Amino acid sequence: MTATTAPQFTTSFLDSIGVEIMSSSHDKPFEMFWNWFRQTWITLQDVPFDHNDPEHIQACLDVINRHALPTPMEVLNFEIKITGLSRVALAQITRGRVGWAYVVESQMPQHINHNVTIPINVYQNEKFRDRAVELVKLSQELYDDMYDAGIPPQDCRYLVMHSQQTSLVMQCNYAALLGYFARRCENGLTDELNLVGRLILRELKKKYLNADGSDRIAGSGWSILLSKMDGMGTNKVCLNVDKVFGNTGRAPSVNNKIPSLLDNSCDYDFSQSAWYFELQNLPDDLLFPGEREMIEDFKSIGFVGRLQKLADSKKV
């Protein structure tokens, strides 16, 4: 029989999710960019890449900025392993189609490893904590009882919670990854996948950059490539027109079409979300530019105070 244990759960995305860069297709992406770029020009086809030549670097920058053929960005590929992701987030990450491939841990052939994610804002709420833990406990006990009774795991899984954690390996190219960051690392759009992006970026920095942020391999271009990985609008303007949370406090709204809690044009209060709590616990090496100031404002003047501060900054 399956041993009865205490309910298995975690209450922090940061404590649950792990990322490993299994492989990258090119250690010197700028050299590859140049090799593709030069093929367009008869006079350049036999010219080797020279990272000290400003024209060669400019050609690579033109590729990144789509002023030249952007195809080389699709040639730079990554294999990434993600663990501890809830199946809520799994349903989101697999929406990426062009430039992506996935293989996910199956719940069908074997007994699952019980572990679910309870969002931190739910777990810290005294009104809901005990009920949430009890729901996890009942779900996991029901699964084990059905399994012990001979019901195949492919059927037991139908009663598993949507927050059951899983693992996957995915492949994506650089261009697709930039699109992922633009959407998924906008604080008002996702939480777990937002963290996944930050963890991917941190692992790539460890692999390809020196402590001062320079390229480990001179002229490889990684410092420039990784600087492009950020949410849309970065710390300059908020471009999020989604009405769930609207502007979440990183940057001033680009115009009055951006929903905001200040005028009640968004559907929900971001400060009541799990990601609002998680953001405030992230270490500096997982923060994007401007977010440390944002978090300090959250703690001192509150979320609405931060939004008002950004709105007032546009009037100056």
C-alpha atoms as a printed R data frame, in Angstrom:
    type eleno elety resid chain resno       x      y       z
1   ATOM     1    CA   MET     A     1   0.000  0.000   0.000
2   ATOM     2    CA   THR     A     2   1.008  3.600  -0.523
3   ATOM     3    CA   ALA     A     3   2.205  5.140   2.730
4   ATOM     4    CA   THR     A     4  -0.014  7.895   4.101
5   ATOM     5    CA   THR     A     5   1.998 11.040   4.684
6   ATOM     6    CA   ALA     A     6   1.413 14.669   5.524
7   ATOM     7    CA   PRO     A     7   0.204 16.794   2.611
8   ATOM     8    CA   GLN     A     8   3.048 17.666   0.263
9   ATOM     9    CA   PHE     A     9   3.146 21.275  -0.888
10  ATOM    10    CA   THR     A    10   5.311 24.387  -1.238
11  ATOM    11    CA   THR     A    11   4.240 27.986  -0.796
12  ATOM    12    CA   SER     A    12   6.826 29.889  -2.802
13  ATOM    13    CA   PHE     A    13   7.523 29.820  -6.519
14  ATOM    14    CA   LEU     A    14  11.161 30.603  -5.765
15  ATOM    15    CA   ASP     A    15  11.441 27.565  -3.480
16  ATOM    16    CA   SER     A    16   9.705 25.306  -6.006
17  ATOM    17    CA   ILE     A    17  11.017 26.143  -9.460
18  ATOM    18    CA   GLY     A    18  14.445 25.256 -10.800
19  ATOM    19    CA   VAL     A    19  16.054 25.936 -14.183
20  ATOM    20    CA   GLU     A    20  19.029 24.272 -15.877
21  ATOM    21    CA   ILE     A    21  20.566 25.310 -19.200
22  ATOM    22    CA   MET     A    22  21.258 21.876 -20.667
23  ATOM    23    CA   SER     A    23  22.900 23.174 -23.833
24  ATOM    24    CA   SER     A    24  23.290 26.164 -26.130
25  ATOM    25    CA   SER     A    25  23.904 25.758 -29.834
26  ATOM    26    CA   HIS     A    26  26.623 28.449 -30.113
27  ATOM    27    CA   ASP     A    27  29.144 29.717 -27.589
28  ATOM    28    CA   LYS     A    28  30.027 32.562 -29.993
29  ATOM    29    CA   PRO     A    29  26.672 33.780 -31.330
30  ATOM    30    CA   PHE     A    30  28.046 36.966 -32.888
31  ATOM    31    CA   GLU     A    31  30.429 34.916 -35.005
32  ATOM    32    CA   MET     A    32  27.466 32.836 -36.175
33  ATOM    33    CA   PHE     A    33  25.427 35.993 -36.824
34  ATOM    34    CA   TRP     A    34  28.244 37.331 -38.999
35  ATOM    35    CA   ASN     A    35  28.591 34.054 -40.914
36  ATOM    36    CA   TRP     A    36  24.914 34.233 -41.828
37  ATOM    37    CA   PHE     A    37  24.940 37.966 -42.503
38  ATOM    38    CA   ARG     A    38  27.951 37.844 -44.835
39  ATOM    39    CA   GLN     A    39  26.327 35.211 -47.042
40  ATOM    40    CA   THR     A    40  24.001 37.911 -48.368
41  ATOM    41    CA   TRP     A    41  26.925 39.889 -49.765
42  ATOM    42    CA   ILE     A    42  29.166 38.444 -52.468
43  ATOM    43    CA   THR     A    43  32.080 40.629 -51.407
44  ATOM    44    CA   LEU     A    44  31.868 39.473 -47.765
45  ATOM    45    CA   GLN     A    45  31.330 35.738 -48.124
46  ATOM    46    CA   ASP     A    46  34.970 34.828 -47.480
47  ATOM    47    CA   VAL     A    47  35.600 37.423 -44.756
48  ATOM    48    CA   PRO     A    48  36.052 35.795 -41.322
49  ATOM    49    CA   PHE     A    49  34.475 37.357 -38.237
50  ATOM    50    CA   ASP     A    50  36.624 39.883 -36.405
51  ATOM    51    CA   HIS     A    51  35.131 41.128 -33.132
52  ATOM    52    CA   ASN     A    52  37.515 44.106 -33.270
53  ATOM    53    CA   ASP     A    53  35.994 45.302 -36.546
54  ATOM    54    CA   PRO     A    54  33.198 47.818 -35.816
55  ATOM    55    CA   GLU     A    55  31.458 46.948 -39.093
56  ATOM    56    CA   HIS     A    56  31.219 43.287 -38.070
57  ATOM    57    CA   ILE     A    57  29.759 44.202 -34.676
58  ATOM    58    CA   GLN     A    58  27.320 46.615 -36.293
59  ATOM    59    CA   ALA     A    59  26.134 43.855 -38.623
60  ATOM    60    CA   CYS     A    60  25.389 41.681 -35.582
61  ATOM    61    CA   LEU     A    61  23.545 44.552 -33.889
62  ATOM    62    CA   ASP     A    62  21.516 45.041 -37.060
63  ATOM    63    CA   VAL     A    63  20.493 41.382 -36.880
64  ATOM    64    CA   ILE     A    64  19.330 41.800 -33.254
65  ATOM    65    CA   ASN     A    65  17.469 45.028 -34.020
66  ATOM    66    CA   ARG     A    66  15.957 43.550 -37.189
67  ATOM    67    CA   HIS     A    67  17.647 46.096 -39.417
68  ATOM    68    CA   ALA     A    68  19.239 43.152 -41.207
69  ATOM    69    CA   LEU     A    69  18.027 39.611 -41.868
70  ATOM    70    CA   PRO     A    70  16.880 38.437 -38.375
71  ATOM    71    CA   THR     A    71  17.062 34.723 -39.237
72  ATOM    72    CA   PRO     A    72  20.343 34.148 -37.312
73  ATOM    73    CA   MET     A    73  18.434 34.751 -34.066
74  ATOM    74    CA   GLU     A    74  16.415 31.636 -34.896
75  ATOM    75    CA   VAL     A    75  19.616 29.612 -35.311
76  ATOM    76    CA   LEU     A    76  20.769 30.279 -31.744
77  ATOM    77    CA   ASN     A    77  19.011 27.527 -29.776
78  ATOM    78    CA   PHE     A    78  18.759 26.494 -26.131
79  ATOM    79    CA   GLU     A    79  17.764 23.288 -24.351
80  ATOM    80    CA   ILE     A    80  16.347 24.120 -20.926
81  ATOM    81    CA   LYS     A    81  15.123 21.903 -18.087
82  ATOM    82    CA   ILE     A    82  12.483 23.286 -15.724
83  ATOM    83    CA   THR     A    83  11.446 21.583 -12.484
84  ATOM    84    CA   GLY     A    84   8.819 22.371  -9.862
85  ATOM    85    CA   LEU     A    85   6.476 24.148 -12.282
86  ATOM    86    CA   SER     A    86   2.771 23.803 -11.550
87  ATOM    87    CA   ARG     A    87   0.496 22.419 -14.221
88  ATOM    88    CA   VAL     A    88  -1.269 25.786 -14.133
89  ATOM    89    CA   ALA     A    89   1.911 27.329 -15.537
90  ATOM    90    CA   LEU     A    90   2.523 24.314 -17.803
91  ATOM    91    CA   ALA     A    91  -0.686 25.132 -19.647
92  ATOM    92    CA   GLN     A    92   0.677 28.636 -20.219
93  ATOM    93    CA   ILE     A    93   4.246 27.853 -21.245
94  ATOM    94    CA   THR     A    94   3.191 25.335 -23.903
95  ATOM    95    CA   ARG     A    95   1.238 28.034 -25.721
96  ATOM    96    CA   GLY     A    96   4.546 28.989 -27.318
97  ATOM    97    CA   ARG     A    97   4.505 27.309 -30.731
98  ATOM    98    CA   VAL     A    98   6.893 28.826 -33.315
99  ATOM    99    CA   GLY     A    99  10.471 28.126 -32.252
100 ATOM   100    CA   TRP     A   100   9.527 25.902 -29.313
101 ATOM   101    CA   ALA     A   101   9.520 22.173 -28.533
102 ATOM   102    CA   TYR     A   102   8.631 20.400 -25.289
103 ATOM   103    CA   VAL     A   103   8.658 17.049 -23.525
104 ATOM   104    CA   VAL     A   104   6.807 16.915 -20.202
105 ATOM   105    CA   GLU     A   105   6.804 14.488 -17.277
106 ATOM   106    CA   SER     A   106   3.891 12.076 -17.721
107 ATOM   107    CA   GLN     A   107   1.244 11.388 -15.088
108 ATOM   108    CA   MET     A   108   0.001  8.284 -16.900
109 ATOM   109    CA   PRO     A   109   2.332  5.272 -16.444
110 ATOM   110    CA   GLN     A   110   3.459  5.644 -12.817
111 ATOM   111    CA   HIS     A   111   2.368  6.928  -9.422
112 ATOM   112    CA   ILE     A   112   3.032 10.642  -9.284
113 ATOM   113    CA   ASN     A   113   5.330 12.384  -6.814
114 ATOM   114    CA   HIS     A   114   2.944 14.380  -4.673
115 ATOM   115    CA   ASN     A   115   3.809 18.059  -4.465
116 ATOM   116    CA   VAL     A   116   1.561 20.987  -5.193
117 ATOM   117    CA   THR     A   117   1.977 24.747  -5.140
118 ATOM   118    CA   ILE     A   118  -0.165 26.802  -2.767
119 ATOM   119    CA   PRO     A   119   0.254 30.474  -3.719
120 ATOM   120    CA   ILE     A   120   1.924 32.454  -0.955
121 ATOM   121    CA   ASN     A   121  -0.914 34.973  -0.715
122 ATOM   122    CA   VAL     A   122  -3.372 32.119  -0.068
123 ATOM   123    CA   TYR     A   123  -1.135 30.345   2.437
124 ATOM   124    CA   GLN     A   124  -0.493 33.532   4.405
125 ATOM   125    CA   ASN     A   125  -4.201 34.303   4.593
126 ATOM   126    CA   GLU     A   126  -5.520 32.969   7.908
127 ATOM   127    CA   LYS     A   127  -9.019 32.638   6.454
128 ATOM   128    CA   PHE     A   128  -7.896 30.224   3.736
129 ATOM   129    CA   ARG     A   129  -4.665 28.544   4.862
130 ATOM   130    CA   ASP     A   130  -6.147 25.586   6.749
131 ATOM   131    CA   ARG     A   131  -8.791 24.936   4.114
132 ATOM   132    CA   ALA     A   132  -6.185 25.013   1.341
133 ATOM   133    CA   VAL     A   133  -3.910 22.557   3.185
134 ATOM   134    CA   GLU     A   134  -6.880 20.289   3.906
135 ATOM   135    CA   LEU     A   135  -7.836 20.307   0.220
136 ATOM   136    CA   VAL     A   136  -4.303 19.254  -0.703
137 ATOM   137    CA   LYS     A   137  -4.394 16.515   1.923
138 ATOM   138    CA   LEU     A   138  -7.749 15.133   0.750
139 ATOM   139    CA   SER     A   139  -6.708 15.207  -2.901
140 ATOM   140    CA   GLN     A   140  -3.450 13.354  -2.275
141 ATOM   141    CA   GLU     A   141  -5.110 10.784   0.017
142 ATOM   142    CA   LEU     A   142  -7.840 10.169  -2.572
143 ATOM   143    CA   TYR     A   143  -5.219  9.611  -5.275
144 ATOM   144    CA   ASP     A   144  -3.312  7.141  -3.102
145 ATOM   145    CA   ASP     A   145  -6.482  5.261  -2.109
146 ATOM   146    CA   MET     A   146  -7.581  4.909  -5.711
147 ATOM   147    CA   TYR     A   147  -4.111  3.793  -6.769
148 ATOM   148    CA   ASP     A   148  -3.987  1.189  -3.968
149 ATOM   149    CA   ALA     A   149  -7.401 -0.057  -5.050
150 ATOM   150    CA   GLY     A   150  -5.996 -0.865  -8.501
151 ATOM   151    CA   ILE     A   151  -7.266  2.104 -10.446
152 ATOM   152    CA   PRO     A   152  -4.595  2.883 -13.067
153 ATOM   153    CA   PRO     A   153  -2.621  6.110 -12.573
154 ATOM   154    CA   GLN     A   154  -3.875  7.370 -15.943
155 ATOM   155    CA   ASP     A   155  -7.322  7.554 -14.310
156 ATOM   156    CA   CYS     A   156  -6.211  8.622 -10.826
157 ATOM   157    CA   ARG     A   157  -4.616 11.695 -12.355
158 ATOM   158    CA   TYR     A   158  -8.029 13.155 -13.174
159 ATOM   159    CA   LEU     A   159  -8.489 13.953  -9.488
160 ATOM   160    CA   VAL     A   160  -5.064 15.534  -9.051
161 ATOM   161    CA   MET     A   161  -5.009 19.246  -8.267
162 ATOM   162    CA   HIS     A   162  -4.212 21.644 -11.089
163 ATOM   163    CA   SER     A   163  -1.349 22.988  -8.962
164 ATOM   164    CA   GLN     A   164   0.443 19.606  -8.991
165 ATOM   165    CA   GLN     A   165   4.096 20.252  -9.824
166 ATOM   166    CA   THR     A   166   5.782 18.797 -12.893
167 ATOM   167    CA   SER     A   167   9.015 18.987 -14.881
168 ATOM   168    CA   LEU     A   168   9.811 19.447 -18.531
169 ATOM   169    CA   VAL     A   169  12.587 19.909 -21.039
170 ATOM   170    CA   MET     A   170  12.084 22.507 -23.722
171 ATOM   171    CA   GLN     A   171  13.946 23.802 -26.730
172 ATOM   172    CA   CYS     A   172  13.626 27.338 -27.993
173 ATOM   173    CA   ASN     A   173  15.534 29.769 -30.158
174 ATOM   174    CA   TYR     A   174  16.742 33.230 -29.188
175 ATOM   175    CA   ALA     A   175  14.068 35.085 -31.154
176 ATOM   176    CA   ALA     A   176  11.322 33.035 -29.498
177 ATOM   177    CA   LEU     A   177  12.907 33.583 -26.095
178 ATOM   178    CA   LEU     A   178  12.873 37.363 -26.605
179 ATOM   179    CA   GLY     A   179   9.138 37.132 -27.257
180 ATOM   180    CA   TYR     A   180   8.735 35.038 -24.115
181 ATOM   181    CA   PHE     A   181  10.475 37.669 -21.995
182 ATOM   182    CA   ALA     A   182   8.459 40.523 -23.502
183 ATOM   183    CA   ARG     A   183   5.173 38.897 -22.490
184 ATOM   184    CA   ARG     A   184   5.912 36.535 -19.605
185 ATOM   185    CA   CYS     A   185   8.252 38.868 -17.709
186 ATOM   186    CA   GLU     A   186   5.725 41.684 -17.670
187 ATOM   187    CA   ASN     A   187   4.694 41.600 -14.007
188 ATOM   188    CA   GLY     A   188   1.026 42.000 -14.786
189 ATOM   189    CA   LEU     A   189   0.811 38.963 -17.067
190 ATOM   190    CA   THR     A   190   2.367 35.919 -15.380
191 ATOM   191    CA   ASP     A   191   3.960 34.819 -12.124
192 ATOM   192    CA   GLU     A   192   5.628 31.389 -12.312
193 ATOM   193    CA   LEU     A   193   6.666 31.921 -15.934
194 ATOM   194    CA   ASN     A   194   7.946 35.366 -15.016
195 ATOM   195    CA   LEU     A   195  10.234 33.685 -12.493
196 ATOM   196    CA   VAL     A   196  11.267 31.043 -15.041
197 ATOM   197    CA   GLY     A   197  12.440 33.800 -17.387
198 ATOM   198    CA   ARG     A   198  14.475 35.423 -14.634
199 ATOM   199    CA   LEU     A   199  16.043 32.085 -13.695
200 ATOM   200    CA   ILE     A   200  16.919 31.368 -17.342
201 ATOM   201    CA   LEU     A   201  18.572 34.775 -17.612
202 ATOM   202    CA   ARG     A   202  20.532 34.251 -14.392
203 ATOM   203    CA   GLU     A   203  21.804 30.862 -15.563
204 ATOM   204    CA   LEU     A   204  22.843 32.241 -18.957
205 ATOM   205    CA   LYS     A   205  24.707 35.081 -17.241
206 ATOM   206    CA   LYS     A   206  26.538 32.580 -15.044
207 ATOM   207    CA   LYS     A   207  27.530 30.584 -18.092
208 ATOM   208    CA   TYR     A   208  28.564 33.336 -20.487
209 ATOM   209    CA   LEU     A   209  29.371 36.530 -18.554
210 ATOM   210    CA   ASN     A   210  32.111 37.583 -16.180
211 ATOM   211    CA   ALA     A   211  31.269 39.028 -12.769
212 ATOM   212    CA   ASP     A   212  31.486 42.560 -14.206
213 ATOM   213    CA   GLY     A   213  28.959 41.707 -16.936
214 ATOM   214    CA   SER     A   214  31.462 41.458 -19.796
215 ATOM   215    CA   ASP     A   215  31.647 38.537 -22.233
216 ATOM   216    CA   ARG     A   216  33.675 35.558 -21.019
217 ATOM   217    CA   ILE     A   217  34.569 34.926 -24.648
218 ATOM   218    CA   ALA     A   218  35.652 38.263 -26.105
219 ATOM   219    CA   GLY     A   219  33.391 39.399 -28.925
220 ATOM   220    CA   SER     A   220  30.872 36.589 -28.435
221 ATOM   221    CA   GLY     A   221  28.061 39.111 -27.994
222 ATOM   222    CA   TRP     A   222  26.405 37.485 -24.987
223 ATOM   223    CA   SER     A   223  26.392 40.659 -22.894
224 ATOM   224    CA   ILE     A   224  24.368 42.417 -25.590
225 ATOM   225    CA   LEU     A   225  22.091 39.456 -26.287
226 ATOM   226    CA   LEU     A   226  21.225 38.965 -22.618
227 ATOM   227    CA   SER     A   227  20.593 42.683 -22.054
228 ATOM   228    CA   LYS     A   228  17.666 42.373 -24.482
229 ATOM   229    CA   MET     A   229  15.880 39.840 -22.269
230 ATOM   230    CA   ASP     A   230  13.332 41.907 -20.358
231 ATOM   231    CA   GLY     A   231   9.618 42.566 -20.181
232 ATOM   232    CA   MET     A   232   7.965 44.757 -22.784
233 ATOM   233    CA   GLY     A   233   8.532 48.421 -22.117
234 ATOM   234    CA   THR     A   234  11.264 47.478 -19.612
235 ATOM   235    CA   ASN     A   235  11.652 50.152 -16.915
236 ATOM   236    CA   LYS     A   236  10.806 52.970 -19.344
237 ATOM   237    CA   VAL     A   237   7.054 52.693 -19.939
238 ATOM   238    CA   CYS     A   238   4.259 50.265 -19.120
239 ATOM   239    CA   LEU     A   239   2.721 48.818 -22.293
240 ATOM   240    CA   ASN     A   240   0.436 46.264 -20.631
241 ATOM   241    CA   VAL     A   241  -3.109 46.773 -21.913
242 ATOM   242    CA   ASP     A   242  -4.384 43.606 -20.229
243 ATOM   243    CA   LYS     A   243  -7.183 44.554 -17.815
244 ATOM   244    CA   VAL     A   244  -6.469 41.939 -15.148
245 ATOM   245    CA   PHE     A   245  -3.872 44.063 -13.345
246 ATOM   246    CA   GLY     A   246  -2.897 46.780 -15.837
247 ATOM   247    CA   ASN     A   247   0.065 48.847 -14.659
248 ATOM   248    CA   THR     A   248   1.857 46.960 -11.892
249 ATOM   249    CA   GLY     A   249   4.230 49.726 -10.832
250 ATOM   250    CA   ARG     A   250   7.494 49.254 -12.681
251 ATOM   251    CA   ALA     A   251   7.194 52.208 -15.061
252 ATOM   252    CA   PRO     A   252   4.773 55.004 -15.980
253 ATOM   253    CA   SER     A   253   1.931 54.098 -18.347
254 ATOM   254    CA   VAL     A   254   2.718 54.923 -21.955
255 ATOM   255    CA   ASN     A   255  -0.749 56.502 -22.369
256 ATOM   256    CA   ASN     A   256  -4.200 56.606 -20.787
257 ATOM   257    CA   LYS     A   257  -5.193 53.333 -22.465
258 ATOM   258    CA   ILE     A   258  -3.149 51.354 -19.905
259 ATOM   259    CA   PRO     A   259  -5.507 50.075 -17.166
260 ATOM   260    CA   SER     A   260  -4.655 51.179 -13.646
261 ATOM   261    CA   LEU     A   261  -5.915 50.735 -10.117
262 ATOM   262    CA   LEU     A   262  -5.694 54.520  -9.758
263 ATOM   263    CA   ASP     A   263  -8.821 54.962 -11.876
264 ATOM   264    CA   ASN     A   264 -10.267 51.471 -11.268
265 ATOM   265    CA   SER     A   265  -9.898 50.579 -14.948
266 ATOM   266    CA   CYS     A   266  -8.256 47.217 -14.160
267 ATOM   267    CA   ASP     A   267 -10.165 44.164 -12.927
268 ATOM   268    CA   TYR     A   268  -8.071 43.224  -9.887
269 ATOM   269    CA   ASP     A   269  -5.653 44.707  -7.351
270 ATOM   270    CA   PHE     A   270  -2.101 43.552  -8.115
271 ATOM   271    CA   SER     A   271  -1.105 43.997  -4.463
272 ATOM   272    CA   GLN     A   272  -3.430 41.093  -3.593
273 ATOM   273    CA   SER     A   273  -1.662 38.720  -6.009
274 ATOM   274    CA   ALA     A   274   0.907 36.025  -5.235
275 ATOM   275    CA   TRP     A   275   3.439 37.612  -7.598
276 ATOM   276    CA   TYR     A   276   3.293 40.916  -5.709
277 ATOM   277    CA   PHE     A   277   4.389 39.036  -2.577
278 ATOM   278    CA   GLU     A   278   6.958 36.915  -4.430
279 ATOM   279    CA   LEU     A   279   8.564 39.937  -6.109
280 ATOM   280    CA   GLN     A   280   9.399 41.439  -2.747
281 ATOM   281    CA   ASN     A   281  11.365 38.327  -1.758
282 ATOM   282    CA   LEU     A   282  13.473 38.028  -4.915
283 ATOM   283    CA   PRO     A   283  17.257 38.501  -4.605
284 ATOM   284    CA   ASP     A   284  18.840 41.317  -6.580
285 ATOM   285    CA   ASP     A   285  20.273 38.970  -9.213
286 ATOM   286    CA   LEU     A   286  16.715 38.065 -10.245
287 ATOM   287    CA   LEU     A   287  15.466 41.635 -10.537
288 ATOM   288    CA   PHE     A   288  15.237 43.683 -13.717
289 ATOM   289    CA   PRO     A   289  16.415 47.313 -13.901
290 ATOM   290    CA   GLY     A   290  14.320 49.642 -11.766
291 ATOM   291    CA   GLU     A   291  12.628 46.917  -9.754
292 ATOM   292    CA   ARG     A   292  14.627 47.385  -6.546
293 ATOM   293    CA   GLU     A   293  13.341 50.967  -6.280
294 ATOM   294    CA   MET     A   294   9.839 49.716  -7.127
295 ATOM   295    CA   ILE     A   295   9.961 47.103  -4.354
296 ATOM   296    CA   GLU     A   296  11.239 49.604  -1.808
297 ATOM   297    CA   ASP     A   297   8.292 51.825  -2.724
298 ATOM   298    CA   PHE     A   298   5.908 48.896  -2.311
299 ATOM   299    CA   LYS     A   299   7.227 48.461   1.219
300 ATOM   300    CA   SER     A   300   7.256 52.146   2.166
301 ATOM   301    CA   ILE     A   301   4.364 53.870   0.373
302 ATOM   302    CA   GLY     A   302   2.393 50.851  -0.823
303 ATOM   303    CA   PHE     A   303   1.272 49.759  -4.261
304 ATOM   304    CA   VAL     A   304  -1.150 52.639  -4.848
305 ATOM   305    CA   GLY     A   305   1.495 55.071  -3.591
306 ATOM   306    CA   ARG     A   306   3.938 53.692  -6.139
307 ATOM   307    CA   LEU     A   307   1.405 54.073  -8.964
308 ATOM   308    CA   GLN     A   308   0.716 57.648  -7.915
309 ATOM   309    CA   LYS     A   309   4.448 58.387  -7.788
310 ATOM   310    CA   LEU     A   310   4.828 57.136 -11.377
311 ATOM   311    CA   ALA     A   311   1.817 59.140 -12.527
312 ATOM   312    CA   ASP     A   312   3.181 62.278 -10.902
313 ATOM   313    CA   SER     A   313   6.573 61.743 -12.560
314 ATOM   314    CA   LYS     A   314   4.957 62.108 -15.984
315 ATOM   315    CA   LYS     A   315   3.596 65.515 -15.056
316 ATOM   316    CA   VAL     A   316   7.024 66.958 -14.290
